Amino acid sequence: MLQRVIDRLKPQVGEVALNANGDLSRFSGVGFPIITDPIDGFAGPLAGVLSGMNWAASLAPTPTHIVTVASDTPFFPRDLVSVFSDVNEGSTDRIVLARSDGNRHPVFGFWPVALRYDLVKFMADTDTFKVMAFANNHDLRFADFPLAQINGLEVDPFFNANTPDDIETAERIATETIS
């Protein structure tokens, strides 16, 4: 599943990094940087956003934005980044998050690297590491994505596979997508 996510993301971005914690050796063959959370313990997706911002800030030239995706969501749109960019309208401080069928998907985001220090301060000063708690304090827009039609089946492009049944469904959808 991770390889499918990478294959969908790579054509849309200039650089890829994987945010992971724990035993990093399990990702030794991915061929790009593995970055860890700067906060001890499980701080959730917002810590991953900060990891990405920190990594991006070390690149030359520093990109204006990073894009985050979930590794358990194998069907996210192939035009995710271009839609995010369109909704962003050239802003250097606007956060854009994904939405489909009225549901927000805050792990899928277009994050200004310029907000890195705001995020550090937020995480130091809060008891919650909720993505929306941070995003709602900034210029926030949503990019709306339609449900996909695959062989007469309506599929949320942000369907995530967390259980064995979900993985079975994802495999079926992937097979039907190819045929």
C-alpha positions as CSV (number, residue, x, y, z in Angstrom):
1,M,0.0,0.0,0.0
2,L,2.8,2.4,0.8
3,Q,4.3,1.9,-2.6
4,R,1.0,2.7,-4.2
5,V,0.8,5.9,-2.2
6,I,4.4,6.8,-3.2
7,D,3.6,6.1,-6.9
8,R,0.6,8.4,-6.7
9,L,2.4,11.2,-5.0
10,K,5.8,11.3,-6.7
11,P,4.7,12.7,-10.1
12,Q,2.9,15.5,-8.2
13,V,5.8,16.8,-6.2
14,G,9.5,17.7,-6.5
15,E,10.8,15.9,-3.5
16,V,9.4,13.1,-1.2
17,A,10.1,12.3,2.4
18,L,8.4,9.8,4.6
19,N,7.5,10.7,8.2
20,A,7.8,7.6,10.4
21,N,8.7,6.7,14.0
22,G,9.7,3.5,15.7
23,D,12.0,1.1,13.8
24,L,13.0,3.1,10.8
25,S,15.0,0.2,9.3
26,R,11.6,-1.2,7.9
27,F,11.8,1.7,5.4
28,S,15.5,1.4,4.5
29,G,14.8,0.7,0.8
30,V,12.4,3.5,0.0
31,G,15.1,5.7,-1.7
32,F,14.3,9.0,-0.1
33,P,14.6,10.6,3.4
34,I,12.8,9.2,6.4
35,I,12.0,12.0,8.9
36,T,10.9,11.5,12.5
37,D,8.7,13.6,14.7
38,P,10.4,16.3,16.6
39,I,8.2,15.6,19.6
40,D,8.5,12.6,21.8
41,G,5.6,10.2,22.2
42,F,2.8,9.9,19.7
43,A,1.8,13.5,18.9
44,G,-0.2,12.5,15.8
45,P,-0.4,13.9,12.3
46,L,0.3,17.5,13.3
47,A,3.8,16.4,14.5
48,G,4.3,14.8,11.1
49,V,3.3,18.2,9.5
50,L,6.0,19.9,11.6
51,S,8.5,17.2,10.6
52,G,7.8,17.9,7.0
53,M,8.1,21.6,7.4
54,N,11.4,21.2,9.2
55,W,12.7,19.0,6.5
56,A,11.5,21.4,3.8
57,A,13.2,24.3,5.5
58,S,16.5,22.4,5.2
59,L,16.2,22.2,1.4
60,A,17.8,24.7,-0.9
61,P,15.9,26.4,-2.3
62,T,13.3,26.1,0.5
63,P,9.9,25.3,-1.0
64,T,7.0,27.5,0.0
65,H,4.7,24.6,0.8
66,I,4.7,20.9,1.7
67,V,2.0,18.4,0.8
68,T,1.0,15.8,3.3
69,V,-0.8,12.5,2.5
70,A,-1.7,9.5,4.6
71,S,0.0,6.2,3.9
72,D,-3.2,4.2,4.3
73,T,-5.1,6.0,1.6
74,P,-4.2,4.4,-1.7
75,F,-6.7,6.2,-4.0
76,F,-6.2,9.8,-3.3
77,P,-6.5,12.0,-6.4
78,R,-3.7,12.1,-9.0
79,D,-4.3,15.8,-9.3
80,L,-4.2,16.5,-5.5
81,V,-1.4,18.9,-5.6
82,S,-2.6,20.9,-8.6
83,V,-6.0,21.3,-7.0
84,F,-4.5,22.3,-3.7
85,S,-2.3,24.9,-5.6
86,D,-5.3,26.3,-7.4
87,V,-7.3,26.7,-4.2
88,N,-4.2,28.3,-2.6
89,E,-4.2,31.0,-5.2
90,G,-0.5,31.8,-4.7
91,S,-0.8,32.6,-1.0
92,T,2.3,32.1,1.1
93,D,0.4,31.6,4.3
94,R,-2.8,29.8,3.4
95,I,-3.5,26.2,4.5
96,V,-5.5,24.1,2.1
97,L,-7.0,20.8,3.3
98,A,-8.9,18.1,1.3
99,R,-12.6,17.5,1.5
100,S,-14.8,14.9,-0.2
101,D,-18.5,14.2,0.1
102,G,-18.7,16.8,2.9
103,N,-16.0,15.1,5.0
104,R,-12.8,16.8,5.9
105,H,-9.5,14.9,5.4
106,P,-7.0,17.1,7.4
107,V,-4.0,14.7,6.9
108,F,-4.2,15.6,3.2
109,G,-3.0,19.2,3.2
110,F,-1.0,21.9,1.5
111,W,1.0,23.6,4.3
112,P,3.0,26.8,4.1
113,V,6.5,26.3,5.4
114,A,6.3,29.9,6.6
115,L,3.9,28.7,9.4
116,R,6.6,26.4,10.8
117,Y,7.4,28.6,13.8
118,D,3.7,29.1,14.5
119,L,3.2,25.4,14.6
120,V,6.2,24.9,17.0
121,K,4.6,27.5,19.3
122,F,1.1,26.0,19.0
123,M,2.4,22.5,19.9
124,A,4.3,23.9,22.8
125,D,1.4,25.9,24.2
126,T,-1.5,23.5,23.7
127,D,-3.0,20.3,25.2
128,T,-4.4,19.2,21.9
129,F,-2.4,18.3,18.8
130,K,-5.5,18.2,16.5
131,V,-4.8,19.3,13.0
132,M,-8.0,21.3,12.8
133,A,-7.2,23.2,16.0
134,F,-4.1,24.5,14.4
135,A,-5.5,25.0,10.9
136,N,-8.6,27.0,12.2
137,N,-6.2,29.6,13.6
138,H,-4.9,30.5,10.1
139,D,-6.2,31.3,6.6
140,L,-7.8,28.0,5.8
141,R,-9.5,26.8,2.6
142,F,-10.8,23.4,1.5
143,A,-10.2,21.7,-1.8
144,D,-13.3,19.7,-2.7
145,F,-12.8,16.4,-4.5
146,P,-15.6,14.4,-6.1
147,L,-16.3,10.8,-5.4
148,A,-14.7,8.5,-8.0
149,Q,-16.8,6.1,-10.1
150,I,-15.1,2.7,-10.6
151,N,-17.1,0.1,-12.4
152,G,-20.4,1.6,-11.2
153,L,-19.1,1.8,-7.6
154,E,-18.9,5.2,-5.9
155,V,-15.5,5.4,-4.1
156,D,-14.3,8.2,-1.8
157,P,-10.8,9.1,-3.0
158,F,-9.7,9.4,0.6
159,F,-10.9,5.9,1.6
160,N,-8.4,4.6,4.1
161,A,-7.6,1.0,4.8
162,N,-7.2,0.4,8.5
163,T,-8.8,-3.1,9.1
164,P,-8.4,-6.4,7.2
165,D,-11.9,-5.8,5.7
166,D,-10.7,-2.3,4.5
167,I,-7.6,-3.8,3.0
168,E,-9.7,-6.4,1.2
169,T,-12.0,-3.7,-0.2
170,A,-8.9,-1.6,-1.3
171,E,-7.5,-4.6,-3.1
172,R,-10.8,-5.1,-4.9
173,I,-11.0,-1.4,-5.9
174,A,-7.4,-1.5,-7.1
175,T,-8.0,-4.5,-9.2
176,E,-11.2,-2.9,-10.7
177,T,-9.3,0.3,-11.3
178,I,-6.7,-1.5,-13.4
179,S,-9.2,-3.5,-15.5
